[in-house]
């Protein structure tokens, strides 16, 4: 919050509106705190996840190493178009 906003709050307080404005500001600060907490929890959850899902990639990796994984250009293009 800028110093100008605080100045306005104090000016408003002199004319009897301080309780209303202070309540609004307190509500906004509380809401911002909750949003920041939600953001923090989400970031921690993302950080805890593995970058690569081994359960999905391990079988394909094995087939590639064995030389049994074959994909035609048509299959690849079809899958790409379905995802788009």
C-alpha positions in Angstrom: 0.0 0.0 0.0 1.4 3.4 -1.0 2.0 6.3 1.4 -0.6 8.3 -0.5 -3.2 5.6 0.4 -2.3 5.8 4.0 -2.5 9.6 3.9 -6.0 9.3 2.5 -7.0 7.0 5.3 -5.8 9.4 7.9 -7.5 12.3 6.2 -10.8 10.3 6.0 -10.4 9.5 9.7 -10.5 13.2 10.5 -13.9 13.5 8.9 -15.4 10.4 10.6 -15.0 7.7 8.0 -12.0 6.0 9.5 -13.8 3.0 11.0 -15.3 2.2 7.6 -12.1 2.6 5.7 -10.0 0.8 8.4 -12.5 -2.1 8.3 -12.1 -2.3 4.5 -8.4 -2.2 4.7 -8.2 -4.8 7.4 -10.5 -7.1 5.3 -8.3 -6.6 2.3 -5.1 -7.3 4.2 -6.7 -10.5 5.7 -7.9 -11.6 2.3 -4.4 -11.0 0.8 -2.9 -13.0 3.6 -5.2 -15.9 2.8 -4.3 -15.7 -0.9 -0.6 -15.7 -0.1 -1.0 -18.7 2.2 -2.9 -20.6 -0.6 -0.1 -19.6 -3.0 2.6 -20.9 -0.6 0.8 -24.2 -0.1 0.4 -24.7 -3.9 4.1 -23.9 -4.5 5.1 -26.4 -1.8 2.9 -29.0 -3.4 4.4 -28.4 -6.9 8.0 -28.5 -5.5 7.3 -31.8 -3.8 6.2 -33.4 -7.1 8.7 -35.3 -9.3 9.7 -33.7 -12.6 9.3 -37.0 -14.4 6.6 -39.5 -13.8 8.6 -42.7 -13.7 5.5 -44.9 -13.6 4.7 -43.6 -17.1 8.1 -43.3 -18.6 9.8 -46.4 -17.3 8.0 -48.9 -19.6 8.5 -46.7 -22.7 12.2 -46.2 -21.8 12.6 -50.0 -21.5 11.0 -50.6 -24.9 13.3 -47.9 -26.5 16.4 -49.6 -25.0 15.2 -53.0 -26.2 14.5 -51.6 -29.7 10.8 -52.6 -29.5 9.3 -49.2 -29.4 8.1 -48.2 -32.8 5.9 -45.2 -33.7 4.9 -44.3 -37.2 4.8 -40.8 -38.4 1.0 -41.2 -38.9 0.5 -42.3 -35.3 2.6 -39.4 -34.0 0.7 -36.9 -36.1 -2.7 -38.3 -35.1 -1.8 -38.1 -31.4 -0.5 -34.6 -31.8 -3.7 -33.5 -33.5 -5.8 -35.0 -30.8 -3.9 -33.1 -28.1 -4.3 -29.8 -30.0 
